[in-house]
Amino acid sequence: MRRLALVMTLSLAGCTGDPAASGYQCVAPANPGGGWDLACRLASRAFTESGLIPGNVQVVNLPGAGGGRAFVRLATNRRSDPTVFAAASPATTLNLAQGLFGSLGVEDVRWVAALAAEPGVLAVRADAPWTSLPDLLEEWRRSPGSIISAGGSAVASQDHVKVLLVAEAGGVDPLQVRYVPFDGGGEALAATLGGFVDLFSGEVSEILPHLEVGSVRVLAVMSSTPLSPPLDSLPTTFQAGLEVEWPTWRGFYLPGQVSDSVYHAWVERFSALAASREWESVRRTYRWEPFVLTGPEFETFVRGQVETFQGLARRMGLIR
């Protein structure tokens, strides 16, 4: 996998240009419908509505390599572009921890801000035979290969690791877990609703519309505490007896060689955005909790999480 990632990195480094390269852009490292895409769209809308950025901010979807294609683009081809930023999450730091972006590392981009967080979620379609996480685990332990999980990130990335952690805590051998990666949570959820896979691994915001119409059943929110009303009735992993949680922060990074003045200007913009009524409105709509880190504080957090995830990846057998 690491060799494949390196080959992809080297080949993508020769790519040139982005569509409609005018004004400001937020790069979502996945197809529409997932968390990265939503983070870009909400931040872009709030930036425009608050007047913190003149005009519209275009969202550019650049899926591939578990976020690696977008990371390469900002670290190489657009490494000094002051008009572009990209969405990030623990999926980004987990991939960096495993060296899945080839020779590129945490220092090759500039970490500007995290604005919110939400817990991971495991869900099935509404007519699935499992009514609770313990029900699923019972069958999973009996026949590990019978349950197919899916998420909007690559093998060994965030959505996969969430499944591995729950499986391990529930007595299922992580090495026997079957996982299908998609380029975005929207595709993974569609595969779940279509009956092609059994278990969706994602975030709460990705399934909100489906909760409203009753097409999905949440087996567990990966949190030690219930969500805020009206979602406080959704079961948690801790209520199922599994001490497993996964907070998914929503953040952004800049190209690695933007000037300090550009970097600090973006830090100020994101700090103002985090405090704006416009951001508060969209955050509440999608049930995101406040989680604000900007500038050097966010960079320190990211570096620490990469180190933590390296230990986790070794324990799960993802790296040596």
Secondary structure, DSSP 8 states (H G I E B T S, - for coil): -HHHHHHHHHHHTT----TT--SEEEEESS-TTSHHHHHHHHHHHHHHHHTSSSS-EEEEE---GGGHHHHHIIIIITTT-TTEEEEE-HHHHHHHHTTTTTT--GGGEEEEEEEEEEEEEEEEETT-S-SSHHHHHHHHHH-GGG-EEEESS-TTSHHHHHHHHHHHHTT--GGG-EEEE-SSHHHHHHHHHTTS-SEEEEEHHHHHHHHHHT-EEEEEESSSS--STTSTTS-BTTTTT-----EEEEEEEEETT--HHHHHHHHHHHHHHHTSHHHHHHHHHTT-EEEEEEHHHHHHHHHHHHHHHHHHHHHTTS--
